Amino acid sequence: MAEKKLQHFYIAEEQSIYLLSQKDATKLKRWVELCKQQLSLLGYQNIELVGKGAYGFVFSGEDEQQHQFVFKFSRINLPQHVQDRLEEEADIQQHLHHSRIPQVIEYRKIKRQCILQMTRAPGINLEEYSHLHGPLLPELVVNIAIQLGEILIYLRNSSLHSTNKPYVHGDIKPSNVVYDESTDKVYLVDWGSSVAAQQDVNGQSTATNVMDLMSSDLQNSNARLGDVYFIGPEQLNGGLSSPRFDEQGLAATLYALASGQSCRYGKDVISASALGLPRVLAKMIDGMLSGNDQTRARAGDYFFNNLHYLKQLVLAKPKAIVPSEPMIPVWCKSTLDDELIDTVVYGSRKSFLREQSEGEALSTVDDVQLEKYYKNYLMGMGDTEKAFIAAVSRLGNFPVVGGLAIRWEKDGVYIDSNLTMFNPSLKASFHSAVNNMVHLAQGIFRVGMFKSCLFNARNTLHVERDNEKESFVPTFEQFIPFDVSVVPELDDITKLHSYFEDGKDPDEYLYLPDVIMAELAKLNLIHHTGCIIFEVLPTHLKIHSYLMLLNHEKREEFAQCLDNIMKLLPTIKGNGISGFMKLPYKDTRFFEHLNTLPEKYYPKNPRKVIND
């Protein structure tokens, strides 16, 4: 039972290597080096790991003529039938001949390792671009919409393919769209979820003859799941594959890029019509993200039938977006290059966000993506709740430490926070991410509490044992680190925020020994801020922390408490998680509930606005 619950711990989709056990981290590093060596032996140079997903890892490299390629390696710990999807991906991609789709060079299998080599799309993926810039300029969103629309027209035109069938990419999202600023071109990459469509846009079978129709399986979908943060309801619920799937991915991608989010689910509170887009495009996106399947289909048809109209829109020369002020306090500091921050987000008290139990819909679907992203975390939540969790997760993409305590009452939302971000160049993007999180919190109408700690995984302590009968014994050199504030702050008991003020957390499953709790209680009386989290696995204990001492006079006492906790680690029994967060003082911000943000469109005559 504890093992199942532990799957809820990290909000981040992929664990930082600094959270892995020494054995697993070493194994991963060795495997990455092995892949690089293998590619070097094949004659490639400047090899780098550029991405990873549920099914594999992607490396880049170039040949002697400096032609750039990507190499996709399947995860060898997946079942063989899942690894074999890489060959299917190669087969489909070889049927596609479009200048904005990478071309397959070779598929090869070395022992158990499958490798797919293809040309590399120039530029930066739009998830990274969005992270750097925040919400994209409306002019760029229109440009991306047109180019992706043209790629999808090619995919759905069966007469252009040797199979006489339309194709479905199946996983359109910002990280799978590459944008080359120098040429202003967009490329669609990562075809791991692609299939030949079973139905066309009208819901008719794509079987081309009687024998094909008789041999095809019209009951079971051939579709891959794709990323559940972006795919539409039909694909999520196992419908027969159709070009409609990619309409949904397109709409979700445009929405996420325009709003600076990492998913489609915030549409009810932060609608596309509130993002400053041209009215016609905003209405298309809102329609394509509708909860009604007929509305989605009509909006999709309208988008493709009026793509020429989008090309004729009068748009101004793009201007940089002025950073918005954060709705809750945010501190921004510079950090030295050797003080790298690998942020991880821990969230607790999440169970109240669920509307139904986890064992209901989709529980029988066997898919790596579903297991990783959805079934064990977002299952049972409403769309706005999912968007809120994704918004908190997005904060972890920044070099940030701190904490959030969000309390929903009938009259509105109360937020206590302490967030420090260590890269001034990302300030605009971070402020936008924070404000999206606040708006989404305003759109949740229920009573309850959510807490989140953001810590630097590089500071995580790892204590390991051979088996569960042994105790966790730290090495002599191990200690829990803490920083000391530049300016001391005197204790003010009327303002301090306590570790223990709202009791035990129902979502945390490790009950620490009384002797450790006593030391934490002493820590709680010393003015500081931050978090300390104990994560106990059968043979691996992790202590995640971010602690900043504010009362300089108590430095020795503070250090002694932390030292005592380390000495008491052998007393810990059982598996699970227990976390404690300390905010520096009470500075609660109140926000009224919000149904949806007001409409905001691109000006009808942007040139006149600029001249004025």
FILUMTI-814685 format. One line per 10 residues: number of its first residue (from 0); for each residue x, y, z of C-alpha. Coordinates in nm, 3 decimals, padded with zeros to 5 digits. Layout:
residues N
NUM	X:Y:Z | ...
end
This chain:
residues 612
0	00.000:00.000:00.000 | 00.281:00.239:00.092 | 00.449:00.172:-00.242 | 00.138:00.275:-00.433 | 00.104:00.592:-00.229 | 00.466:00.685:-00.285 | 00.393:00.720:-00.654 | 00.209:01.042:-00.569 | 00.514:01.210:-00.422 | 00.677:01.407:-00.700
10	00.480:01.654:-00.905 | 00.766:01.668:-01.157 | 00.711:01.429:-01.448 | 01.069:01.301:-01.441 | 01.277:01.250:-01.128 | 01.594:01.451:-01.106 | 01.904:01.235:-01.116 | 01.985:01.384:-00.774 | 01.681:01.204:-00.630 | 01.791:00.861:-00.749
20	01.974:00.618:-00.526 | 02.348:00.603:-00.580 | 02.307:00.268:-00.755 | 02.034:00.393:-00.991 | 02.211:00.724:-01.059 | 02.534:00.542:-01.139 | 02.346:00.298:-01.363 | 02.181:00.587:-01.554 | 02.509:00.778:-01.594 | 02.683:00.466:-01.719
30	02.406:00.392:-01.965 | 02.415:00.748:-02.101 | 02.793:00.723:-02.140 | 02.752:00.385:-02.310 | 02.510:00.540:-02.563 | 02.755:00.823:-02.629 | 03.041:00.577:-02.676 | 02.832:00.368:-02.914 | 02.755:00.675:-03.125 | 03.121:00.780:-03.118
40	03.222:00.437:-03.248 | 02.977:00.489:-03.534 | 03.169:00.805:-03.628 | 02.956:01.082:-03.476 | 03.084:01.372:-03.270 | 02.956:01.649:-03.036 | 02.713:01.399:-02.886 | 02.471:01.528:-02.622 | 02.166:01.399:-02.436 | 01.890:01.638:-02.550
50	01.573:01.482:-02.414 | 01.397:01.194:-02.245 | 01.043:01.067:-02.224 | 00.834:00.774:-02.107 | 00.966:00.548:-02.383 | 01.323:00.654:-02.442 | 01.614:00.896:-02.456 | 01.717:01.126:-02.740 | 02.076:01.218:-02.823 | 02.209:01.466:-03.078
60	02.527:01.433:-03.281 | 02.681:01.534:-03.611 | 02.884:01.362:-03.880 | 03.214:01.472:-04.034 | 03.031:01.707:-04.271 | 02.864:01.868:-03.963 | 02.519:01.743:-04.066 | 02.310:01.722:-03.748 | 02.112:01.414:-03.645 | 01.910:01.288:-03.352
70	01.930:00.933:-03.219 | 01.639:00.790:-03.026 | 01.719:00.506:-02.784 | 01.439:00.297:-02.636 | 01.435:00.244:-02.258 | 01.568:-00.111:-02.219 | 01.375:-00.166:-01.895 | 01.042:-00.153:-02.084 | 00.870:-00.471:-02.213 | 00.992:-00.583:-02.553
80	00.660:-00.508:-02.727 | 00.687:-00.149:-02.605 | 01.048:-00.120:-02.721 | 00.937:-00.248:-03.062 | 00.729:00.067:-03.104 | 01.047:00.243:-03.210 | 01.056:00.027:-03.523 | 00.691:00.108:-03.589 | 00.771:00.478:-03.546 | 01.051:00.447:-03.801
90	00.822:00.268:-04.046 | 00.553:00.538:-04.029 | 00.798:00.826:-04.047 | 00.953:00.675:-04.361 | 00.613:00.712:-04.531 | 00.602:01.086:-04.457 | 00.773:01.327:-04.694 | 00.733:01.684:-04.572 | 00.996:01.953:-04.525 | 00.881:02.017:-04.165
100	00.896:01.651:-04.059 | 01.237:01.498:-03.976 | 01.343:01.225:-04.218 | 01.442:00.878:-04.098 | 01.801:00.784:-04.183 | 01.820:00.437:-04.030 | 01.665:00.208:-03.772 | 01.903:-00.039:-03.611 | 01.906:-00.283:-03.322 | 02.227:-00.349:-03.129
110	02.169:-00.650:-02.901 | 01.858:-00.548:-02.702 | 01.902:-00.176:-02.770 | 01.682:-00.019:-03.039 | 01.814:00.301:-03.205 | 01.639:00.529:-03.452 | 01.845:00.786:-03.642 | 01.684:01.082:-03.815 | 01.760:01.435:-03.931 | 01.751:01.702:-03.662
120	01.498:01.986:-03.681 | 01.685:02.316:-03.633 | 01.588:02.544:-03.348 | 01.444:02.513:-02.998 | 01.138:02.320:-02.886 | 00.849:02.545:-02.788 | 00.825:02.413:-02.431 | 01.178:02.544:-02.371 | 01.101:02.863:-02.564 | 00.790:02.918:-02.351
130	00.994:02.859:-02.036 | 01.240:03.130:-02.142 | 00.984:03.388:-02.255 | 00.656:03.310:-02.079 | 00.332:03.350:-02.281 | 00.418:03.383:-02.649 | 00.336:03.699:-02.843 | 00.003:03.679:-03.028 | 00.179:03.734:-03.362 | 00.398:03.428:-03.302
140	00.102:03.216:-03.188 | -00.079:03.297:-03.516 | 00.234:03.207:-03.713 | 00.267:02.873:-03.531 | -00.105:02.800:-03.579 | -00.077:02.849:-03.956 | 00.234:02.635:-03.995 | 00.107:02.349:-03.777 | -00.226:02.367:-03.959 | -00.046:02.319:-04.291
150	00.145:02.016:-04.158 | -00.182:01.861:-04.036 | -00.346:01.923:-04.375 | -00.064:01.719:-04.529 | -00.112:01.438:-04.274 | -00.487:01.414:-04.322 | -00.473:01.419:-04.705 | -00.475:01.044:-04.779 | -00.402:01.098:-05.151 | -00.053:01.225:-05.058
160	00.045:00.897:-04.890 | 00.137:00.562:-05.046 | -00.098:00.384:-04.804 | -00.392:00.603:-04.914 | -00.464:00.668:-04.547 | -00.443:00.980:-04.334 | -00.188:00.979:-04.053 | -00.215:01.085:-03.690 | 00.085:01.225:-03.502 | -00.092:01.154:-03.174
170	00.127:01.361:-02.942 | 00.125:01.725:-03.050 | 00.248:01.941:-02.761 | 00.493:02.232:-02.720 | 00.796:02.008:-02.654 | 00.729:01.823:-02.983 | 00.719:02.142:-03.189 | 01.057:02.293:-03.280 | 01.082:02.661:-03.376 | 01.374:02.806:-03.570
180	01.388:03.180:-03.496 | 01.637:03.247:-03.776 | 01.399:03.120:-04.047 | 01.068:03.158:-03.858 | 00.985:02.795:-03.941 | 00.812:02.531:-03.730 | 00.884:02.155:-03.731 | 00.680:01.866:-03.587 | 00.900:01.605:-03.416 | 00.876:01.287:-03.205
190	00.653:01.048:-03.395 | 00.646:00.781:-03.125 | 00.266:00.797:-03.090 | 00.191:00.815:-03.464 | -00.041:00.570:-03.642 | -00.229:00.537:-03.969 | -00.577:00.674:-03.896 | -00.865:00.427:-03.864 | -01.122:00.699:-03.937 | -01.121:01.019:-04.138
200	-01.241:01.355:-04.003 | -01.602:01.258:-04.083 | -01.584:00.940:-03.877 | -01.576:00.714:-04.184 | -01.349:00.410:-04.198 | -01.023:00.464:-04.387 | -01.024:00.105:-04.518 | -00.966:00.133:-04.896 | -01.117:-00.196:-05.017 | -01.342:-00.481:-04.905
210	-01.054:-00.707:-04.797 | -00.897:-00.422:-04.602 | -01.231:-00.347:-04.438 | -01.285:-00.714:-04.343 | -00.937:-00.752:-04.198 | -00.932:-00.424:-04.004 | -01.026:-00.412:-03.636 | -01.310:-00.161:-03.608 | -01.366:-00.230:-03.239 | -01.023:-00.156:-03.094
220	-00.821:00.160:-03.131 | -00.470:00.145:-03.272 | -00.396:00.485:-03.117 | -00.111:00.555:-02.880 | -00.203:00.758:-02.578 | 00.017:01.066:-02.619 | 00.067:01.319:-02.340 | -00.250:01.340:-02.130 | -00.182:01.707:-02.055 | -00.253:01.783:-02.423
230	-00.457:01.509:-02.592 | -00.834:01.536:-02.627 | -01.111:01.328:-02.468 | -01.155:01.089:-02.763 | -00.788:00.987:-02.762 | -00.774:00.972:-02.381 | -01.077:00.742:-02.371 | -00.946:00.501:-02.635 | -01.145:00.611:-02.942 | -01.058:00.491:-03.291
240	-00.766:00.693:-03.425 | -00.862:00.997:-03.630 | -00.710:01.324:-03.755 | -00.941:01.482:-03.496 | -00.685:01.371:-03.236 | -00.429:01.608:-03.381 | -00.678:01.895:-03.390 | -00.700:01.855:-03.015 | -00.323:01.849:-02.973 | -00.293:02.157:-03.195
250	-00.554:02.352:-02.998 | -00.404:02.250:-02.663 | -00.055:02.347:-02.780 | -00.163:02.690:-02.905 | -00.355:02.749:-02.583 | -00.062:02.647:-02.362 | 00.184:02.864:-02.556 | -00.045:03.169:-02.555 | -00.117:03.138:-02.182 | 00.226:03.025:-02.059
260	00.094:02.700:-01.915 | 00.201:02.336:-01.942 | -00.137:02.177:-02.017 | -00.482:02.226:-02.172 | -00.684:02.202:-01.853 | -00.692:02.567:-01.746 | -00.930:02.658:-02.031 | -01.237:02.719:-01.811 | -01.070:02.979:-01.587 | -00.810:03.117:-01.828
270	-00.987:03.091:-02.163 | -00.819:03.151:-02.498 | -01.045:03.457:-02.528 | -00.862:03.616:-02.233 | -00.511:03.593:-02.382 | -00.497:03.889:-02.622 | -00.518:03.671:-02.935 | -00.701:03.778:-03.250 | -01.068:03.716:-03.181 | -01.114:03.465:-03.463
280	-00.825:03.245:-03.345 | -00.925:03.271:-02.978 | -01.279:03.158:-03.056 | -01.147:02.869:-03.267 | -00.924:02.749:-02.982 | -01.201:02.786:-02.724 | -01.431:02.584:-02.949 | -01.172:02.312:-03.013 | -01.116:02.279:-02.636 | -01.490:02.265:-02.561
290	-01.636:01.991:-02.346 | -01.889:01.915:-02.622 | -01.765:01.679:-02.894 | -01.981:01.835:-03.169 | -01.855:02.183:-03.082 | -01.498:02.055:-03.095 | -01.553:01.905:-03.440 | -01.722:02.219:-03.580 | -01.444:02.440:-03.444 | -01.180:02.209:-03.593
300	-01.349:02.224:-03.933 | -01.374:02.602:-03.907 | -01.002:02.628:-03.829 | -00.895:02.434:-04.139 | -01.155:02.595:-04.365 | -01.038:02.941:-04.259 | -00.664:02.891:-04.242 | -00.635:03.129:-04.538 | -00.811:03.394:-04.328 | -00.550:03.363:-04.052
310	-00.281:03.423:-04.315 | -00.449:03.749:-04.412 | -00.475:03.892:-04.059 | -00.316:04.234:-04.021 | -00.065:04.199:-03.738 | 00.176:04.448:-03.590 | 00.549:04.397:-03.570 | 00.592:04.190:-03.250 | 00.686:04.387:-02.939 | 00.829:04.238:-02.623
320	00.571:04.159:-02.355 | 00.601:04.383:-02.049 | 00.646:04.157:-01.744 | 00.338:04.144:-01.526 | 00.366:04.207:-01.154 | 00.333:03.886:-00.950 | 00.008:03.854:-00.753 | 00.196:03.712:-00.453 | 00.540:03.815:-00.325 | 00.832:03.682:-00.531
330	01.200:03.744:-00.468 | 01.452:03.727:-00.749 | 01.824:03.685:-00.681 | 02.132:03.602:-00.882 | 02.332:03.290:-00.806 | 02.687:03.183:-00.882 | 02.743:02.931:-01.161 | 02.869:02.674:-00.911 | 02.550:02.710:-00.706 | 02.327:02.529:-00.951
340	01.969:02.466:-00.849 | 01.778:02.158:-00.961 | 01.428:02.237:-00.835 | 01.186:01.965:-00.733 | 00.827:02.030:-00.623 | 00.669:01.838:-00.339 | 00.295:01.874:-00.289 | 00.082:01.755:00.000 | -00.282:01.772:00.107 | -00.386:01.697:-00.252
350	-00.656:01.440:-00.186 | -00.929:01.702:-00.138 | -00.876:01.810:-00.500 | -01.004:01.474:-00.625 | -01.371:01.436:-00.716 | -01.375:01.056:-00.731 | -01.166:00.763:-00.622 | -00.860:00.658:-00.818 | -00.995:00.313:-00.898 | -01.258:00.431:-01.143
360	-01.231:00.519:-01.515 | -00.912:00.432:-01.708 | -00.793:00.191:-01.437 | -00.765:-00.094:-01.687 | -00.566:00.097:-01.948 | -00.211:-00.037:-01.967 | 00.009:00.242:-02.096 | 00.342:00.382:-01.982 | 00.232:00.744:-02.037 | -00.093:00.695:-01.847
370	00.085:00.531:-01.556 | 00.346:00.802:-01.545 | 00.142:01.115:-01.590 | -00.215:01.044:-01.495 | -00.336:00.730:-01.327 | -00.117:00.775:-01.021 | -00.154:01.147:-00.982 | -00.430:01.341:-01.157 | -00.691:01.067:-01.170 | -01.025:01.183:-01.036
380	-00.954:01.557:-01.046 | -01.161:01.813:-01.233 | -00.999:02.006:-01.518 | -00.924:02.320:-01.317 | -00.773:02.113:-01.035 | -00.549:01.936:-01.288 | -00.447:02.272:-01.435 | -00.367:02.404:-01.087 | -00.143:02.105:-01.010 | 00.028:02.145:-01.350
390	00.080:02.517:-01.276 | 00.250:02.436:-00.945 | 00.459:02.176:-01.129 | 00.564:02.439:-01.384 | 00.720:02.646:-01.105 | 00.964:02.358:-01.061 | 01.105:02.425:-01.409 | 01.264:02.740:-01.268 | 01.561:02.763:-01.029 | 01.338:02.839:-00.730
400	01.315:02.743:-00.364 | 01.045:02.815:-00.111 | 00.696:02.715:-00.019 | 00.325:02.770:-00.073 | 00.031:02.722:00.159 | -00.303:02.770:-00.016 | -00.626:02.757:00.181 | -00.967:02.759:00.015 | -01.261:02.893:00.214 | -01.616:02.974:00.108
410	-01.535:03.343:00.069 | -01.220:03.295:-00.142 | -00.859:03.183:-00.144 | -00.590:03.261:00.115 | -00.229:03.222:00.003 | 00.085:03.229:00.216 | 00.406:03.201:00.020 | 00.780:03.239:00.017 | 00.930:03.201:-00.332 | 01.286:03.294:-00.431
420	01.392:03.253:-00.793 | 01.762:03.260:-00.886 | 01.770:03.366:-01.252 | 01.673:03.729:-01.325 | 01.651:03.661:-01.700 | 01.351:03.433:-01.635 | 01.162:03.687:-01.422 | 00.887:03.762:-01.680 | 00.821:03.393:-01.744 | 00.823:03.310:-01.371
430	00.584:03.594:-01.281 | 00.345:03.468:-01.549 | 00.366:03.112:-01.414 | 00.295:03.235:-01.059 | -00.004:03.443:-01.172 | -00.148:03.151:-01.370 | -00.128:02.939:-01.055 | -00.311:03.208:-00.853 | -00.586:03.249:-01.116 | -00.640:02.873:-01.129
440	-00.654:02.857:-00.750 | -00.925:03.126:-00.766 | -01.122:02.901:-01.000 | -01.140:02.610:-00.753 | -01.460:02.616:-00.548 | -01.412:02.387:-00.250 | -01.286:02.406:00.107 | -00.946:02.264:00.185 | -00.571:02.310:00.198 | -00.280:02.251:-00.041
450	00.085:02.282:00.048 | 00.388:02.274:-00.172 | 00.762:02.284:-00.100 | 01.018:02.368:-00.366 | 01.369:02.247:-00.286 | 01.705:02.198:-00.453 | 01.749:01.828:-00.528 | 02.127:01.873:-00.534 | 02.109:01.912:-00.156 | 01.914:01.589:-00.102
460	02.083:01.350:00.140 | 02.081:00.978:00.059 | 02.117:00.711:00.327 | 02.100:00.350:00.210 | 02.079:00.008:00.373 | 02.104:-00.349:00.242 | 01.764:-00.465:00.367 | 01.466:-00.352:00.575 | 01.588:-00.532:00.889 | 01.881:-00.294:00.912
470	01.866:00.065:01.033 | 01.943:00.374:00.828 | 02.285:00.490:00.946 | 02.428:00.809:00.793 | 02.799:00.846:00.724 | 03.010:01.066:00.948 | 03.040:01.332:00.675 | 02.665:01.367:00.610 | 02.476:01.666:00.749 | 02.160:01.864:00.671
480	02.269:02.192:00.510 | 02.121:02.533:00.583 | 02.183:02.890:00.472 | 02.195:03.199:00.689 | 02.011:03.512:00.576 | 02.217:03.816:00.480 | 02.028:04.035:00.727 | 01.920:03.890:01.064 | 01.552:03.905:01.156 | 01.435:03.926:01.514
490	01.170:03.683:01.632 | 00.816:03.820:01.638 | 00.586:03.553:01.777 | 00.279:03.731:01.636 | 00.404:03.687:01.276 | 00.588:03.354:01.273 | 00.452:03.068:01.067 | 00.458:02.729:01.239 | 00.546:02.382:01.110 | 00.261:02.233:01.309
500	-00.017:02.489:01.286 | -00.257:02.277:01.081 | -00.194:01.930:01.223 | -00.109:01.601:01.051 | -00.130:01.581:00.676 | -00.365:01.307:00.549 | -00.155:01.267:00.234 | 00.169:01.192:00.418 | 00.222:00.834:00.525 | 00.534:00.823:00.739
510	00.498:00.878:01.113 | 00.833:00.985:01.250 | 00.954:00.867:01.593 | 00.872:01.096:01.885 | 01.241:01.172:01.941 | 01.274:01.317:01.589 | 00.945:01.505:01.623 | 01.083:01.661:01.944 | 01.385:01.794:01.754 | 01.158:01.928:01.479
520	00.952:02.103:01.747 | 01.269:02.273:01.871 | 01.352:02.379:01.514 | 01.002:02.518:01.485 | 01.072:02.765:01.768 | 01.377:02.911:01.589 | 01.300:03.181:01.334 | 01.381:03.038:00.993 | 01.213:02.946:00.665 | 01.216:02.645:00.435
530	01.124:02.278:00.442 | 01.250:01.937:00.545 | 01.103:01.620:00.395 | 01.173:01.260:00.491 | 01.113:01.003:00.216 | 01.163:00.643:00.321 | 01.181:00.359:00.066 | 01.260:-00.002:00.162 | 01.638:00.039:00.132 | 01.675:00.410:00.062
540	01.611:00.715:00.283 | 01.613:01.062:00.128 | 01.613:01.386:00.323 | 01.511:01.679:00.103 | 01.557:02.021:00.252 | 01.581:02.392:00.196 | 01.646:02.580:00.521 | 01.731:02.947:00.576 | 01.811:03.063:00.930 | 01.677:03.412:01.001
550	01.773:03.447:01.367 | 02.153:03.458:01.359 | 02.181:03.434:01.738 | 02.044:03.078:01.728 | 02.294:02.944:01.476 | 02.458:02.690:01.707 | 02.123:02.574:01.847 | 01.982:02.536:01.492 | 02.284:02.335:01.376 | 02.264:02.116:01.688
560	01.897:02.027:01.618 | 01.983:01.923:01.264 | 02.279:01.722:01.390 | 02.054:01.548:01.644 | 01.807:01.456:01.367 | 02.087:01.291:01.168 | 02.193:01.090:01.474 | 01.832:00.976:01.525 | 01.780:00.847:01.170 | 01.830:00.481:01.283
570	01.505:00.515:01.486 | 01.293:00.559:01.171 | 01.065:00.263:01.093 | 00.828:00.196:00.802 | 00.803:00.342:00.453 | 00.645:00.665:00.337 | 00.682:01.042:00.333 | 00.661:01.309:00.599 | 00.724:01.674:00.521 | 00.739:01.996:00.720
580	00.732:02.349:00.580 | 00.812:02.672:00.760 | 00.719:03.012:00.617 | 00.910:03.311:00.757 | 00.610:03.516:00.869 | 00.240:03.562:00.814 | 00.173:03.773:00.505 | -00.146:03.611:00.383 | -00.286:03.735:00.051 | -00.658:03.701:-00.014
590	-00.820:03.648:-00.355 | -01.186:03.623:-00.441 | -01.315:03.323:-00.631 | -01.308:03.351:-01.008 | -01.524:03.181:-01.271 | -01.325:03.297:-01.572 | -01.093:03.582:-01.665 | -01.247:03.867:-01.869 | -01.215:03.860:-02.247 | -00.916:04.033:-02.400
600	-00.851:04.034:-02.775 | -00.585:04.155:-03.015 | -00.668:04.507:-03.142 | -00.866:04.516:-03.468 | -00.630:04.776:-03.610 | -00.293:04.714:-03.442 | -00.110:04.965:-03.663 | -00.340:05.244:-03.545 | -00.281:05.142:-03.182 | 00.096:05.152:-03.233
610	00.084:05.492:-03.408 | -00.133:05.634:-03.130
end
